[in-house]
Amino acid sequence: MNDIQEVSIKNFRAIDEISFTPKRINIFVGPNNSGKSSAIEAIALLKSSENRCEDSLGVYVLGEIIDKYSMDYLFHDIEKPIEISYENICISIQYYSEGYPTDTNGSLIQDYINEITIDYINQPSTINRIRSRYNPENRYRSTTSRIIQKRLDGSLPLENQRLLDYEDMENEDLDERFDSYIKNLQNKIESYLYHKKKVVISGFSDKNPIFLYLILEKENMRLMRQQEEIFEFLRYRKTSFNEIHSISNKSTGFVSDYDTDHQSSRVNKLHDEVVRRNLISESHNRIILKIPYIEDIRKTDDGLFVSLNGQNRIIPLSSMGDGFKSMLKIFYLSVLAKNGVITLEEPELSLHPGYIEMLADAIIFCSSDTQFFISTHSNEFIQSLLEVADHNNCLDIIQIIKMHPRLDTHTIEAEEIPGAEALEDIETINIDLRGI
């Protein structure tokens, strides 16, 4: 697998600027508001940017982060761009309260805006809705009806002839006003988009452009009903994400665990995705290799069930311990990441202390072909990871990245502590590596 080997994060949320050299398992620790989540989210953005900001499960990572905070809160200093990079890949994220970039990207975005606006206006549903407002067909029909009636009566008074001429002129004027309305509508939509808050994401490989995305701030659709045509345009577009150009979208080999569902529900979803991608045999081979007493895991109409060696009955997953479920989740995530990267935020939450070692064991086992970036507040989880790694003679694949807030400079510093050194510190002086 291709590990991320060098990471640089600038101007992202709590982080002014840090850089570090990741290992296979990277544990971010530190007090609240020290940049742990910021670092995890920056990695998630960087990896998902290669695939329209989606991870391997189709989770819109940037949308999840913006929904959690806000668009402008992504920036440590809103006047500067965010820059996140590893090896030869770099993304730049710029905030605009209105308007567009003044460089080539700005021209590309304006061309794109013009294109999607015209596409919306040319939709039959849009044309029909606007024409119904002017109702020209009914006007033509009513005029013709009166003329036919007069002709059947055998007379066509001069007054009616003048009325006919007048209505012909009125219909021509109606067509002109319709065309004018269409042009004004296009200008109105483009002006609305120009003045919206937005971020522009540019991606580079070896300094060559590889993608350009435009993300618009979400609107409260209930309030937008007062602006009917803008409301209809937003309903038609549906998404705030806009791909201006991209050389290629590829599978990222990256999974972010943003789902906050109950443990059993989350495992059920992951199992379904593993089945859908024909990865069930691979995932279950891993599980059985690590947990020999497991014979099989199957989905029925009643949910997931586990078969145990030497027993003639199957056990509902909901009856299994949280430790087993947490292990199962890691196994499924690892297979779905396609030998890539997994980001986890506080995976030990809600786990009984007795189950934390099982979670640590699964992470160490899966790290043979998956790189982990994890934030935690649990000293027990940190110690379990280090002890399991030591037991498996692989302390060299793990490191603690301790985030230090500098109150004098309002910056964050990242201290890399190798696994062996971290374990020694815990055992010899009982140090709390969380820095709390």
Secondary structure as GFF3:
##gff-version 3
##sequence-region A 1 436
A	DSSP	beta_strand	7	12	.	.	.	ID=ss1
A	DSSP	beta_strand	15	20	.	.	.	ID=ss2
A	DSSP	beta_strand	25	29	.	.	.	ID=ss3
A	DSSP	alpha_helix	36	48	.	.	.	ID=ss4
A	DSSP	three_ten_helix	49	51	.	.	.	ID=ss5
A	DSSP	alpha_helix	61	68	.	.	.	ID=ss6
A	DSSP	three_ten_helix	72	74	.	.	.	ID=ss7
A	DSSP	beta_strand	82	86	.	.	.	ID=ss8
A	DSSP	beta_strand	89	96	.	.	.	ID=ss9
A	DSSP	alpha_helix	104	121	.	.	.	ID=ss10
A	DSSP	alpha_helix	124	134	.	.	.	ID=ss11
A	DSSP	alpha_helix	136	153	.	.	.	ID=ss12
A	DSSP	alpha_helix	158	195	.	.	.	ID=ss13
A	DSSP	beta_strand	198	205	.	.	.	ID=ss14
A	DSSP	beta_strand	208	216	.	.	.	ID=ss15
A	DSSP	alpha_helix	221	224	.	.	.	ID=ss16
A	DSSP	alpha_helix	228	237	.	.	.	ID=ss17
A	DSSP	beta_strand	241	246	.	.	.	ID=ss18
A	DSSP	beta_strand	254	256	.	.	.	ID=ss19
A	DSSP	alpha_helix	263	276	.	.	.	ID=ss20
A	DSSP	alpha_helix	280	290	.	.	.	ID=ss21
A	DSSP	beta_strand	294	300	.	.	.	ID=ss22
A	DSSP	beta_strand	303	308	.	.	.	ID=ss23
A	DSSP	beta_strand	314	316	.	.	.	ID=ss24
A	DSSP	three_ten_helix	317	319	.	.	.	ID=ss25
A	DSSP	alpha_helix	322	336	.	.	.	ID=ss26
A	DSSP	beta_strand	341	345	.	.	.	ID=ss27
A	DSSP	alpha_helix	353	366	.	.	.	ID=ss28
A	DSSP	beta_strand	371	375	.	.	.	ID=ss29
A	DSSP	alpha_helix	379	391	.	.	.	ID=ss30
A	DSSP	three_ten_helix	395	397	.	.	.	ID=ss31
A	DSSP	beta_strand	398	406	.	.	.	ID=ss32
A	DSSP	beta_strand	411	418	.	.	.	ID=ss33
A	DSSP	alpha_helix	419	429	.	.	.	ID=ss34
###
